[in-house]
Amino acid sequence: MVTEQLNLFMELNLYLFVENFLFFLIATLLIVAINWGWKDTKPYTLPLPFPGWYKIWFGSVQLLGVLLPLVFMLL
């Protein structure tokens, strides 16, 4: 009984290790491939100064997306 549980535990640990290792390997390879593909691109710069509508848009996003839900969560 104990050896069966130990074997199951070891199989589960091995499965989780392999699953996590494969995820790490695929994610790392994806980051390396994207980095290699973008190595010669110029960085994007935002237009400065910001347009006048940007302050209104940013303020409404902050108010409706952060402050309003925060008020209702705290009530």
Secondary structure per residue as TSV (DSSP state, phi and psi in degrees):
chain	resnum	aa	ss	phi	psi
A	1	M	-	360.0	-48.0
A	2	V	H	-67.5	-39.8
A	3	T	H	-67.4	-33.3
A	4	E	H	-65.1	-42.7
A	5	Q	H	-66.3	-38.6
A	6	L	H	-65.4	-42.0
A	7	N	H	-63.6	-42.0
A	8	L	H	-62.5	-42.5
A	9	F	H	-61.7	-43.7
A	10	M	H	-67.4	-39.9
A	11	E	H	-64.5	-40.6
A	12	L	H	-65.9	-42.7
A	13	N	H	-63.0	-41.3
A	14	L	H	-64.4	-43.4
A	15	Y	H	-60.3	-46.9
A	16	L	H	-64.5	-39.4
A	17	F	H	-63.0	-46.1
A	18	V	H	-64.3	-43.3
A	19	E	H	-61.5	-46.6
A	20	N	H	-66.8	-38.4
A	21	F	H	-65.8	-42.1
A	22	L	H	-65.3	-40.4
A	23	F	H	-61.6	-45.8
A	24	F	H	-60.6	-43.2
A	25	L	H	-65.0	-46.2
A	26	I	H	-65.9	-42.8
A	27	A	H	-63.8	-41.5
A	28	T	H	-65.8	-43.2
A	29	L	H	-64.2	-37.1
A	30	L	H	-64.5	-44.0
A	31	I	H	-63.2	-41.5
A	32	V	H	-63.8	-43.1
A	33	A	H	-65.3	-42.7
A	34	I	H	-66.7	-41.6
A	35	N	H	-61.3	-41.8
A	36	W	H	-65.8	-38.5
A	37	G	H	-70.7	-27.6
A	38	W	T	-102.8	11.0
A	39	K	T	-67.5	-25.1
A	40	D	T	-103.8	7.2
A	41	T	-	-82.3	150.2
A	42	K	-	-81.3	145.4
A	43	P	-	-68.4	144.9
A	44	Y	-	-81.9	134.0
A	45	T	-	-116.7	139.1
A	46	L	-	-74.9	146.8
A	47	P	-	-67.8	131.0
A	48	L	S	-120.2	139.5
A	49	P	S	-72.3	161.3
A	50	F	-	-64.1	148.6
A	51	P	-	-64.1	161.0
A	52	G	H	-63.0	-33.7
A	53	W	H	-71.1	-16.8
A	54	Y	H	-65.1	-40.4
A	55	K	H	-63.3	-39.6
A	56	I	H	-67.2	-44.9
A	57	W	H	-63.2	-47.6
A	58	F	H	-63.6	-40.8
A	59	G	H	-63.7	-40.8
A	60	S	H	-68.8	-35.7
A	61	V	H	-64.3	-43.9
A	62	Q	H	-65.2	-43.6
A	63	L	I	-67.9	-51.3
A	64	L	I	-80.9	-26.3
A	65	G	I	-96.3	-19.6
A	66	V	I	-122.9	-57.5
A	67	L	I	-68.6	-44.4
A	68	L	H	-62.9	-48.4
A	69	P	H	-62.7	-35.0
A	70	L	H	-63.5	-41.5
A	71	V	H	-61.1	-45.7
A	72	F	H	-69.9	-30.6
A	73	M	H	-70.5	-33.4
A	74	L	H	-83.3	-14.6
A	75	L	-	-74.8	360.0
